[in-house]
């Protein structure tokens, strides 16, 4: 690499601050920063806490130096760099701080964040709903546990032909239905937890197919599962929840004799393509899963609300919790979802899941050396 002068650095900082020059993406800007500042790695994460909606990396983040980003009117973010010589002097540190301040005020960053504000608000709203749901479910768990327990004790003291025996059976069944509802509330509350352990999509879909064929004997299930498909960076239990909610909805929407099909492929998402998905998908290699049904389809207004409004449902006997759970899991794991549907034309859900082999590890500050789908 050629000699880099302070003038080169100041020129790039001025360009970033003014928003001039040709910068196609956040990744290309990081490439320029690494070149001019002689860095072996650099990255931007926003927000700094919780699941990132904007996270781009260039090179390694081992031994990163971190600087806060404070975009006006937004939550704090994080900018990290890894100098090539690993021993920056005081002048280097002064330039790095100036660079971080320029990034926080740059039209580039403001533009990238602007397109993501709605996704952040959705995630925050669901996070708040999940916290409330978890607390409510915990309290009702205790109430229902006592209801079921004492009803079973009372039933055990009566002969089966006693008139009250059947009423107690109904009471127990009603309370157990309440327990299942509390489990859904717990799922919503816990869905935002990040568990990026590698999971095999094929084995989970094979298990789901066997379950669905028993639960929905009048629906056909056509799953195309390639052998040796790369694992994704979502823990088995969380990934199983995603598929169970989406596949149950597709099966329920399908007519008798209808088919629910699943296909999958690898895709290298561009930043522009990633923005077409609801969630927190970013550029890079992903698994792309298509789940299609032959149901009545979903209107545009319902599609807009299904994943981000808890308790919104298009079904009479459902509570509208399944798809918000799916959204929270995807958002926490940098995945995304998109629905293609129209009334009377069936529905296809497209999922993008980050591959485990491409998901970069994020070093915490303590490790730094310096600092037909319908709503269920």
N, C-alpha and C positions, 0 to 999 in steps of 0.2 A: 504494500500500500504506500502511496506517495506521502510526502510531507504535508501535514495539515496545519495550517496557521490559525492564529486567533481570528484573523479576518474571515476565513472560511466559516468558522463557527458562528461569528456574529452575523454574517450574511444569512446563514440558515435560520438562526433564531429570529431575525427580522422577517424572513419569509414566512416562518410559522406564525409569528405574531400578526402579520398583516394578511395572511391567507393568500399570498401571491405565489406564482409559480404553478407548475403542473404536478399535482399530487392526486393520483387516482384512488388511493385507498389508505387506510391506516397502516397496513403492512408496508406499502411502498414508502410511506413517510418514515417508518422505523428503519427501513433499509438505508435511507439517506442519512438518518441520524447516526446509525452505526458506522457508516463510511466516514462522515465528516468528523465525528468525535472519537474515532478509533475505538469502537466498542465491539466486544465479541457477542454481546446480547443486549436486548432492550425490550421492554414491554409496557403496555398500558392496561390497567384493570379498572373498570368502573361498574358499580361502586366498589370501594375497597373492601367493604364488609358484605357478607352474604353472597348469593349466587351472582356472578358477573354477567352483565348484559353486553358489555363491550370488553373483550379481552383479546389482545393481539400480542404475538410474541415474534421476535426475530433472534435466532440463535439460542444459546444456553442461558438459564437464569441462575446457575450455580454461583454462589458468592455475590449475589446482587446487592447493589446499593439502592435504597428506596427513598423516593421523594413524594410528598403528598401532592395531589392535584385537587384544586378547589374551583371547579367551574362555577360561574355565577349562577346562583339560584338552584344548584344541583347538589346532590350528596357528594361527599368527598370521594376521590378516586386515588389511584396509586400509579406512579411511574417508576420503573426500575431499570437499572443499567448495570452492565458488567464491563468495566474497562479492560482493554487488552493487556495492559501491563500490571494490573491488579494492585498498583501502588500510585493512585492519583495524588497529585500535589494540591496545595491550597488553591491554585489558579484553576485546576481542573474542577475541583468541588464548586468553586464559584460559578463556572460555566454550567455545570450540571444543574445547579439550583436555578440559574437564570433560564435554562432550557425548560425545566419543569414549570416555571411560572409562565413562560411563553405558551407552552402547550395548554395550560389551564385556561388561557384567554384566547386561544387560537380559534379563528372561524372554522378550521378543519374539525377540531374536537367538538365544538358547539354544534356543527352540522351533523356529525356522526351521532352525538347524543340525542339531538332533537328528534331523529327518527325512531329512537328507542324509548322515549319518555313514557309513551302509552304502555309499553310492555312492562316497564318498571312499576308504573302505577297499578297495573293489573296484579303483578306479583306481590306488591305491598298490600293490596286489598285482600288477596287470598291469604297472605301471611297473617293478617289481622283476624280474618275469619277462621283460619285454622287454629289460632291460639284460643279464641273464644270457644270454638267447637270442642277442642280438647278439654278445656276446663268443665264445660257443661257435661260432656260425656263422662268425665271422671266422677262427677257428683251423681249422675244418674246411674252409673255402674253400681255404686253403693246402694242406692235405693232399690234397684232391680234385683240385686243380689239378695237383699233381705226379703223382697217380695217372693222371689222364686223359692228361697230356702224355707220360709215359714209355710208357704202353700204346700210344698212337698212334705213337710213335717205333718201338717194337718191331714193331708191326703193319706199318709202312711198310718194314721190312727183310725182311718175309716175303712169299712169293707167296700169292695168295688161296687156293690149294688146300692150303696147309700146315695140318696138324692143329691147330696152336696159334692159327691166324688167327681161327677162330670163337670160341675161348675169350677171346681178347683183345677181340673185338667185344662179347661179353657183359660183360666187365669194364668196358669204356668206358661201356656203357649203364647199368650199375649205378652207376658213379661219377657219371654225369650225372643220374641220379635223385636221388642225394645232393645234387648242386648245386641242384636244384630245391627240395629240402627246406630247404637253407640259405637260399635266397631267401625262403621263407616265414618262417623265423626272423628274417631281416633285416627283413621287413615288420612283424613283431610289435615288434621293437626300435625301428623308426623311426615307428611309427604314432602315437605320442604327440606328434610334432612339429606345431606349429600353423602352417598355411599358408592363411590366410583370403583368398586371391585369389578374385575372382568367377569362377564357373563356370556354364556353360549345361547344365542337366540334360538338355534335349532332345537336344542333339548327342551327349552321352555315352550316353544310352539308345538312340539310333538306332544308334550304333556297336556297342553291346552286343547289340542285337537281331540284327544281321547276323552277328555272331560266334556267337551261340547257335543260330541257324537252321542253321548249318553243323555245329556240334558236336553238336547234339541234333536230328537230322532227324525223329525220331518224336514230337516234342513241338511243340505249337502255341504261338505267342507273340503275345499280344494286348496291344499297348502303346498306350495313349491318351495322346498327348503334345500338350498345348496349344501353339499357336504363340505366340511372344513371352512365354513364361513368365519371370518375374523370375529373375535369376541368384542363386545361393546362395553363401555365404561359405566355400567349401571349394575348395581348389586342385584342378585337373582330375585330376591323378594320384591324389590321395587319394580323391576322389569316385568315380573309376573303380574303385578297389579295393573300395569299399563295394558298388557295384552288381555287380561281377563275382563277388564271394564270395556275395552273397545270391541272385543270379539263377542261378548255377551250382547252388547247393544246391536252389533251387526246381525247376530243371529235372531234376536227378538224382532228386528225390523224386517227380516226376510219372510216372504210368503212361503206357504207349504210347497215343498219341492224346489225352493230357491237355493241359490248357492252363495256361500261366503268364501271368497278366495283371498289368499295371502301370497304375495310374491315379494322378493327381496333382492337387493343389489347393492353394490358399493358405488358411491358417488363422491366426487371431489367438489364440494360446494364452493362457489365463489361468494364473496361478501354480498353481492347483489342478490343471489339466489337465497342466501341464508335469511335475508330480510323478508322473504315471502312467507316464512314460517312463523307461527305463533310460538313464542318461547324464547330461548336464548341461544339458538344455534349460531355458530360462527363459521368462517371459512375454514376449509380443511376436509379431510377424508371422513366420511360417515357411512353408516349403514342406512339405506333407504328402504323402508317397508311399506307396502301398499296393502290396505285392508279394504276389500270391496264387497258390497252387498247389492241385492236386487230389490231393496225395499222402496218405500214411497218417496224417499229423498227428503231433503231438508231445505227450507227457505233461507234466504240470505240473512234475515234478521235473527233467526234462531241460530244459525252458524256463528254469528258474531258473539252471541251470548253464552253458548253452551259451555265453553271451557273456563270462562272467567267470571261467571256469576253463580256462586253456590246456591243451591236450591231452585235454580231455574231448570225446568224440565218440560219436555213435550209428551211425557207419558203420565197416565192417570195414577198408576200405582208406584211411581218412582219419586225419589226425593231430590234429584239433581245434584248428587254429591260425587258420582263416579268420575265424570270428566274433569271437574276441578282438581280432583286427586291426580289424574293423569297429567294435567297441566303443571301442577306444582312439582311433580317428580321430574318432568322433562325440563322445566326451567332450572331446577337445582342442578341438573346434570348436563347442562349445555345442549339439550336436545330441542326439537321443535316439532310442530304438528300443523298440518294444513288439510282442510276439507274441500273436496270438489263434489258438489251435489246440486241437484235441482229437483223440484217437485216432480214425482212420477218417473224419475230417471235413475234411481239408485244413488248410492253414496260411496265415495272412495276416500279413505283417510290415509294421508301420507305422513309417515313418521321418519324423522332423521335423528339418528342416535350416534354420538361420537364413538369412534373405534377406540378400544383400549390401547392399541399400539400407537395412536397418534395423540392421545390426550396428554398434554404437557403437565408435569407436576408443578405446583405453585409453592414456592418456598415461603414459609411464614416469616414475619419479622424477627422472631426469636432465632430462626435459623440463618439469618443474614449475617454476614461478617461485619456489616456496618450498621445497619438499622433496617250402508245405511246406519249411520250412527245417529242415535237419538239420545237425549240425556237420560242417565240412569238415576 
